[in-house]
């Protein structure tokens, strides 16, 4: 019956792999609900952006204290998960500390490093819980952060704390058993942090210690697998999506607004300027701007799934700061929620995009869109280069060009720009009259 733990471990591993694979396919399909867009230019600049922004956490350090705490969690996540390889192999092979005899004294050094990072992660998570729930950092108390978003942020921090405590408990009981001469356990020498909590367990019987050690081991590895599944349903999906998201960043100057190809081609045809595919019969003109997720590009939808809900974009938004309804974070959360809704409908054979709802109106209001000043503060603030402004502009274009639903003051400006080539209603020939008056004043002087 000694093989039963291995069978149980393989079942848990297979179930986790199945759920993750299914969820990844769901997310991939949802992302590609968006229109096609090619962003493979400047590969060197893209690799550099990904390494600096995603891997190097470059933009996080605009706020030093949370950046340092996040860095500890980030490094701990990467390094401690190296130990998961040993957990998986031990679970499959039925061994215990498989790498200890191979690495010798270096193994003890590695475990001490893992424990140091575990304590660092634990302290950082406690600090983040304090910031969210006690000091109440303003960007975590916005209306869109009520309910599940707030619970999600707290839940992930609590899970990480419990997993780190499981590591320390496992190591502490493991070493007490090794010092008692149990041949299944290997004495590793001094493990600084877990040795501090050993007095809590020294009075326990050997049988009780084995139970606690095994429980902590199973709890930790099962928790890691459950965590991996949970992340695909959580805002913490950015742990993985931050890397492709930054690679596919918009590398154009921040103030440059992309033209609509449909409009550009129409204008070129009117002016007799050759356009790409001009010898082919014109295709049916699609929707101007974006009303629903399928009108956005797949990069926009991936941006939404990459959002960490940190709120730095909203904290920097001048419209939000003056009390207007616009929150760039909410825009990204709404796009993700709509993509999820459509994806789930498709999976059960429902109407999908034809469910009578749309991103505009049912999720995002015109009031929110009209409040945007197009200043790019949200784009600049985002730690993983998400571009809420692109989505806002596309939706505003739909409102203006398909619904003629922009405010009256805007329509007057549009008409002036069409007829007078400026926002003001005067002839373009009179544009430099002010200079003549200045010249006359200089002559009279």
C-alpha positions as CSV (number, residue, x, y, z in Angstrom):
1,X,0.0,0.0,0.0
2,X,3.1,2.3,0.1
3,X,2.3,3.3,-3.5
4,X,-1.0,4.9,-2.5
5,X,0.5,8.4,-1.7
6,X,2.1,8.4,-5.2
7,X,-1.2,7.5,-6.8
8,X,-3.0,10.2,-4.9
9,X,-0.3,12.7,-5.9
10,X,-0.6,11.8,-9.5
11,X,-4.4,12.2,-9.4
12,X,-4.1,15.7,-7.8
13,X,-1.4,16.7,-10.4
14,X,-3.5,15.4,-13.3
15,X,-6.7,17.2,-12.1
16,X,-4.8,20.5,-11.7
17,X,-3.2,20.1,-15.1
18,X,-6.6,19.4,-16.7
19,X,-8.3,22.4,-15.1
20,X,-5.4,24.7,-16.0
21,X,-5.3,23.5,-19.6
22,X,-9.1,23.9,-20.0
23,X,-8.9,27.4,-18.5
24,X,-6.0,28.5,-20.7
25,X,-7.9,27.5,-23.8
26,X,-10.9,29.5,-22.5
27,X,-8.8,32.6,-22.0
28,X,-7.0,32.2,-25.3
29,X,-10.3,31.9,-27.1
30,X,-11.7,35.0,-25.3
31,X,-8.6,37.0,-26.1
32,X,-9.0,36.2,-29.8
33,X,-12.6,37.4,-29.8
34,X,-10.8,40.7,-30.6
35,X,-9.9,41.6,-34.1
36,X,-6.6,40.7,-35.6
37,X,-3.6,43.0,-35.1
38,X,0.0,42.5,-36.0
39,X,2.7,43.7,-33.6
40,X,5.9,42.0,-34.5
41,X,7.9,45.0,-35.6
42,X,11.0,46.2,-33.7
43,X,11.7,42.8,-32.0
44,X,14.8,44.1,-30.2
45,X,12.8,47.0,-28.7
46,X,10.0,44.6,-27.7
47,X,12.4,42.1,-26.0
48,X,14.0,45.1,-24.2
49,X,10.6,46.4,-23.0
50,X,9.6,43.0,-21.7
51,X,12.9,42.5,-19.8
52,X,12.8,45.9,-18.2
53,X,9.1,46.3,-17.5
54,X,7.9,42.8,-16.8
55,X,11.0,41.0,-15.6
56,X,12.8,44.0,-14.2
57,X,9.8,45.6,-12.6
58,X,11.0,49.0,-13.9
59,X,7.8,51.0,-13.6
60,X,6.9,49.6,-10.2
61,X,9.7,51.6,-8.6
62,X,7.9,54.9,-9.1
63,X,6.5,54.1,-5.6
64,X,9.4,52.8,-3.6
65,X,7.9,51.1,-0.6
66,X,5.2,49.0,-2.4
67,X,7.7,48.3,-5.2
68,X,10.2,46.8,-2.7
69,X,7.5,44.7,-1.0
70,X,6.3,43.5,-4.4
71,X,9.9,42.7,-5.4
72,X,10.3,40.4,-2.4
73,X,7.1,38.6,-3.3
74,X,8.1,38.4,-7.0
75,X,11.6,37.0,-6.3
76,X,10.2,34.7,-3.7
77,X,7.6,33.4,-6.2
78,X,10.3,32.6,-8.7
79,X,13.0,31.2,-6.4
80,X,10.8,29.2,-4.0
81,X,9.0,27.6,-6.9
82,X,12.3,26.0,-7.8
83,X,11.7,23.8,-4.7
84,X,8.4,22.8,-6.2
85,X,10.4,20.7,-8.7
86,X,11.7,18.6,-5.8
87,X,8.2,18.4,-4.3
88,X,6.8,17.1,-7.6
89,X,9.6,14.5,-8.1
90,X,9.2,13.4,-4.5
91,X,5.5,13.0,-5.0
92,X,5.9,11.0,-8.1
93,X,8.8,8.8,-7.0
94,X,7.8,8.4,-3.3
95,X,11.1,9.9,-2.2
96,X,11.9,12.5,0.4
97,X,14.3,15.4,-0.2
98,X,15.5,13.8,-3.4
99,X,18.2,16.5,-4.1
100,X,19.7,16.5,-0.6
101,X,22.2,13.6,-1.1
102,X,23.1,15.0,-4.5
103,X,23.8,18.6,-3.5
104,X,25.2,17.9,0.0
105,X,25.9,21.1,2.0
106,X,24.7,23.3,-0.9
107,X,21.3,21.9,-0.3
108,X,21.2,23.3,3.3
109,X,22.3,26.7,1.9
110,X,19.5,26.5,-0.7
111,X,16.9,25.7,1.9
112,X,18.0,28.6,4.1
113,X,17.6,30.9,1.1
114,X,14.2,29.5,0.4
115,X,13.2,30.1,4.1
116,X,14.6,33.6,4.0
117,X,12.4,34.4,1.0
118,X,9.4,32.7,2.6
119,X,9.7,35.0,5.6
120,X,10.2,38.0,3.3
121,X,7.0,37.0,1.3
122,X,5.1,36.5,4.5
123,X,6.1,39.9,5.9
124,X,5.3,41.6,2.5
125,X,1.9,40.0,2.4
126,X,1.0,41.1,5.9
127,X,2.1,44.6,4.9
128,X,-0.1,44.6,1.8
129,X,-3.1,43.3,3.9
130,X,-2.5,46.2,6.2
131,X,-2.4,48.7,3.3
132,X,-5.6,47.3,1.8
133,X,-7.7,46.9,5.0
134,X,-6.3,49.1,7.7
135,X,-4.6,52.1,6.2
136,X,-7.0,51.9,3.3
137,X,-4.9,53.3,0.4
138,X,-7.4,55.4,-1.6
139,X,-6.9,53.5,-4.9
140,X,-8.1,50.3,-3.2
141,X,-11.4,51.8,-2.0
142,X,-12.8,53.0,-5.4
143,X,-16.3,51.8,-6.3
144,X,-15.1,49.1,-8.8
145,X,-13.1,47.5,-6.0
146,X,-16.1,46.4,-4.0
147,X,-17.2,42.8,-3.6
148,X,-15.1,40.1,-5.5
149,X,-12.2,42.4,-6.5
150,X,-11.5,43.3,-2.9
151,X,-12.0,39.7,-1.7
152,X,-9.7,38.4,-4.5
153,X,-6.9,40.8,-3.5
154,X,-7.1,39.7,0.2
155,X,-7.6,36.1,-0.6
156,X,-4.4,35.7,-2.6
157,X,-2.4,37.4,0.2
158,X,-3.8,35.1,2.8
159,X,-3.1,32.0,0.7
160,X,0.5,33.1,0.2
161,X,0.9,33.6,4.0
162,X,-0.5,30.2,4.7
163,X,1.7,28.5,2.1
164,X,4.8,30.2,3.5
165,X,3.9,29.0,7.1
166,X,3.5,25.5,5.7
167,X,7.1,25.6,4.4
168,X,8.5,26.7,7.7
169,X,6.3,24.1,9.6
170,X,7.4,21.3,7.3
171,X,11.1,22.1,7.7
172,X,10.9,22.5,11.5
173,X,9.2,19.2,12.1
174,X,11.3,17.5,9.5
175,X,14.5,18.4,11.3
176,X,13.2,17.4,14.7
177,X,12.4,14.0,13.2
178,X,15.9,13.8,11.6
179,X,17.5,14.6,14.9
180,X,15.5,11.9,16.6
181,X,17.2,9.4,14.3
182,X,14.2,8.6,11.9
183,X,16.0,7.1,8.9
184,X,13.4,8.6,6.5
185,X,14.5,12.1,7.3
186,X,17.8,13.8,6.6
187,X,19.6,16.1,9.0
188,X,20.5,19.3,7.2
189,X,22.3,21.3,9.8
190,X,21.0,24.7,10.9
191,X,18.0,26.1,9.2
192,X,17.8,29.5,10.7
193,X,14.2,30.5,10.4
194,X,12.5,27.1,10.9
195,X,14.7,26.5,13.9
196,X,13.1,29.5,15.6
197,X,9.7,27.7,15.6
198,X,11.0,24.2,16.5
199,X,10.3,24.7,20.2
200,X,6.6,24.7,19.3
201,X,6.8,21.1,18.2
202,X,9.6,19.5,20.3
203,X,7.2,18.2,23.0
204,X,5.2,16.3,20.5
205,X,5.4,12.5,20.0
206,X,7.2,11.1,16.9
207,X,3.9,9.9,15.4
208,X,2.3,13.4,15.9
209,X,5.4,15.0,14.3
210,X,5.2,12.7,11.3
211,X,1.5,13.6,10.9
212,X,2.3,17.4,11.1
213,X,5.2,17.1,8.7
214,X,3.3,15.1,6.2
215,X,0.2,17.4,6.5
216,X,2.4,20.4,5.9
217,X,4.1,18.8,2.9
218,X,0.7,17.8,1.3
219,X,-0.8,21.1,2.2
220,X,2.0,23.0,0.6
221,X,2.1,21.1,-2.7
222,X,-1.7,20.8,-3.0
223,X,-1.8,24.5,-2.1
224,X,0.7,25.3,-4.9
225,X,-1.4,23.4,-7.4
226,X,-4.6,25.0,-6.2
227,X,-2.9,28.4,-6.4
228,X,-1.9,27.7,-10.0
229,X,-5.6,26.9,-10.8
230,X,-6.9,29.9,-8.9
231,X,-4.5,32.3,-10.6
232,X,-6.2,31.6,-13.9
233,X,-9.5,32.9,-12.5
234,X,-7.9,35.8,-10.6
235,X,-6.5,39.2,-11.3
236,X,-3.2,37.6,-10.5
237,X,-3.2,36.1,-14.0
238,X,-0.9,39.1,-14.6
239,X,1.9,36.9,-13.1
240,X,2.0,35.2,-16.5
241,X,0.4,37.6,-18.9
242,X,2.6,40.5,-18.0
243,X,5.4,39.1,-20.2
244,X,3.5,38.8,-23.5
245,X,1.5,41.9,-22.6
246,X,4.7,44.0,-22.4
247,X,6.2,42.3,-25.5
248,X,3.2,43.4,-27.5
249,X,3.3,47.0,-26.0
250,X,2.4,49.9,-28.2
251,X,5.9,51.3,-29.2
252,X,4.6,54.4,-30.9
253,X,5.0,57.8,-29.2
254,X,2.5,58.1,-26.4
255,X,0.7,61.1,-27.9
256,X,0.1,59.5,-31.3
257,X,-3.4,58.4,-31.9
258,X,-3.8,55.6,-34.4
259,X,-5.8,56.4,-37.6
260,X,-8.7,54.2,-38.6
261,X,-7.7,52.2,-41.7
262,X,-11.2,52.3,-43.1
263,X,-11.4,56.1,-43.0
264,X,-7.8,56.5,-44.3
265,X,-8.5,54.3,-47.3
266,X,-11.7,56.1,-48.1
267,X,-10.0,59.5,-47.9
268,X,-7.1,58.2,-50.1
269,X,-9.6,56.9,-52.7
270,X,-11.3,60.3,-52.8
271,X,-8.0,62.0,-53.3
272,X,-6.8,59.5,-55.9
273,X,-4.0,58.3,-53.7
274,X,-3.2,54.6,-54.3
275,X,-3.9,52.4,-51.3
276,X,-2.9,48.9,-50.4
277,X,-5.2,46.5,-52.3
278,X,-6.7,49.4,-54.4
279,X,-6.9,47.1,-57.4
280,X,-9.2,44.7,-55.6
281,X,-12.9,45.3,-55.3
282,X,-13.7,47.2,-52.1
283,X,-14.8,45.1,-49.2
284,X,-17.8,45.9,-47.1
285,X,-16.9,48.6,-44.6
286,X,-17.1,47.3,-41.0
287,X,-18.1,49.1,-37.9
288,X,-16.4,52.4,-37.2
289,X,-14.9,52.3,-33.7
290,X,-15.8,49.8,-31.0
291,X,-19.1,48.9,-29.5
292,X,-18.3,45.4,-28.1
293,X,-15.2,43.3,-27.4
294,X,-15.1,41.8,-30.9
295,X,-14.6,45.4,-32.2
296,X,-11.4,45.8,-30.1
297,X,-8.1,44.2,-31.1
298,X,-7.0,41.0,-29.4
299,X,-4.2,43.1,-27.8
300,X,-6.8,45.3,-26.1
301,X,-8.5,42.2,-24.7
302,X,-5.2,40.7,-23.6
303,X,-4.5,44.0,-21.8
304,X,-7.8,43.5,-19.9
305,X,-6.8,40.0,-18.8
306,X,-3.3,41.3,-17.8
307,X,-4.7,44.0,-15.5
308,X,-3.6,43.6,-11.9
309,X,-6.2,46.0,-10.6
310,X,-3.5,47.9,-8.8
311,X,-5.3,51.2,-9.6
312,X,-2.2,53.2,-10.4
313,X,-3.9,54.3,-13.7
314,X,-7.0,55.5,-11.8
315,X,-4.9,57.2,-9.2
316,X,-3.2,59.3,-11.9
317,X,-6.3,60.0,-14.0
318,X,-7.1,63.8,-13.9
319,X,-10.7,63.1,-14.7
320,X,-11.1,60.7,-11.8
321,X,-9.2,63.0,-9.5
322,X,-11.8,65.7,-10.2
323,X,-14.7,63.5,-9.2
324,X,-15.8,62.3,-12.7
325,X,-17.0,58.7,-13.2
326,X,-14.1,57.7,-15.4
327,X,-11.8,55.0,-13.9
328,X,-9.3,53.5,-16.4
329,X,-9.0,50.4,-14.1
330,X,-12.8,49.9,-14.4
331,X,-12.6,50.2,-18.2
332,X,-10.1,47.2,-18.2
333,X,-12.1,45.2,-15.7
334,X,-15.3,45.8,-17.8
335,X,-13.6,44.6,-21.0
336,X,-12.4,41.4,-19.1
337,X,-15.9,40.8,-17.6
338,X,-17.6,41.2,-20.9
339,X,-15.1,38.8,-22.6
340,X,-15.7,36.3,-19.8
341,X,-19.5,36.7,-20.2
342,X,-19.4,36.1,-24.0
343,X,-17.0,33.2,-23.6
344,X,-19.1,31.4,-21.1
345,X,-22.2,31.9,-23.3
346,X,-20.4,30.4,-26.2
347,X,-19.3,27.4,-24.1
348,X,-22.9,26.5,-23.2
349,X,-24.2,27.0,-26.7
350,X,-25.7,30.4,-26.0
351,X,-25.9,33.5,-28.2
352,X,-22.4,34.7,-27.4
353,X,-22.0,38.2,-28.8
354,X,-25.7,38.2,-29.9
355,X,-27.1,38.2,-26.4
356,X,-28.5,41.7,-26.7
357,X,-25.8,43.3,-24.6
358,X,-22.7,45.2,-25.5
359,X,-19.6,46.6,-23.8
360,X,-20.9,50.1,-24.6
361,X,-24.0,50.8,-22.5
362,X,-24.2,47.7,-20.5
363,X,-20.7,48.0,-19.0
364,X,-19.2,51.3,-19.9
365,X,-21.2,54.5,-20.2
366,X,-20.8,57.5,-22.5
367,X,-20.3,59.6,-19.4
368,X,-17.1,57.7,-18.6
369,X,-15.8,57.9,-22.1
370,X,-16.5,61.6,-22.5
371,X,-14.7,62.4,-19.3
372,X,-11.3,61.2,-20.7
373,X,-8.9,64.0,-21.5
374,X,-6.6,61.7,-23.7
375,X,-3.7,62.7,-21.6
376,X,-2.1,59.2,-21.4
377,X,-1.5,59.4,-17.7
378,X,-3.1,55.9,-17.3
379,X,-0.8,54.4,-19.9
380,X,2.3,55.9,-18.4
381,X,1.3,54.8,-14.9
382,X,0.6,51.1,-15.7
383,X,3.3,48.7,-14.4
384,X,2.7,46.3,-17.3
385,X,2.1,48.8,-20.1
386,X,-1.7,48.3,-20.4
387,X,-3.3,50.9,-22.7
388,X,-6.8,51.9,-21.5
389,X,-6.8,55.0,-23.7
390,X,-6.8,52.9,-26.9
391,X,-10.1,51.3,-25.8
392,X,-11.6,54.6,-24.8
393,X,-10.8,56.2,-28.1
394,X,-12.2,53.3,-30.1
395,X,-15.4,53.4,-28.2
396,X,-15.7,57.2,-28.5
397,X,-15.2,56.9,-32.2
398,X,-18.1,54.5,-32.4
399,X,-20.3,56.9,-30.4
400,X,-19.3,59.8,-32.7
401,X,-19.3,58.0,-36.1
402,X,-22.0,55.4,-35.7
403,X,-24.4,56.9,-33.2
404,X,-23.7,60.6,-33.6
405,X,-24.0,60.6,-29.9
406,X,-21.3,63.0,-28.9
407,X,-22.2,66.2,-26.8
408,X,-23.5,69.2,-28.7
409,X,-20.4,71.2,-27.9
410,X,-18.2,68.5,-29.5
411,X,-20.4,68.4,-32.6
412,X,-19.9,72.1,-33.0
413,X,-16.1,71.7,-32.7
414,X,-16.2,68.8,-35.2
415,X,-18.1,70.9,-37.7
416,X,-15.7,73.8,-37.3
417,X,-12.7,71.5,-37.9
418,X,-14.4,70.1,-41.0
419,X,-15.2,73.5,-42.5
420,X,-12.6,75.8,-41.0
421,X,-9.8,73.3,-40.3
422,X,-9.7,74.5,-36.6
423,X,-11.9,74.2,-33.5
424,X,-12.9,77.8,-33.9
425,X,-15.4,79.2,-36.3
426,X,-13.5,81.6,-38.5
427,X,-12.0,81.4,-42.0
428,X,-8.6,79.7,-42.3
429,X,-7.6,82.7,-44.4
430,X,-8.0,84.9,-41.4
431,X,-5.8,82.7,-39.2
432,X,-2.8,85.0,-39.1
433,X,-4.6,88.3,-38.9
434,X,-3.4,88.6,-35.4
435,X,0.2,88.7,-36.7
436,X,-0.6,91.6,-38.9
437,X,-1.9,93.6,-35.9
438,X,1.3,92.8,-34.0
439,X,3.4,93.9,-37.0
440,X,1.5,97.2,-37.2
441,X,2.0,97.9,-33.5
442,X,5.8,97.4,-34.0
443,X,5.9,99.8,-36.9
444,X,4.0,102.4,-35.0
445,X,6.4,102.1,-32.1
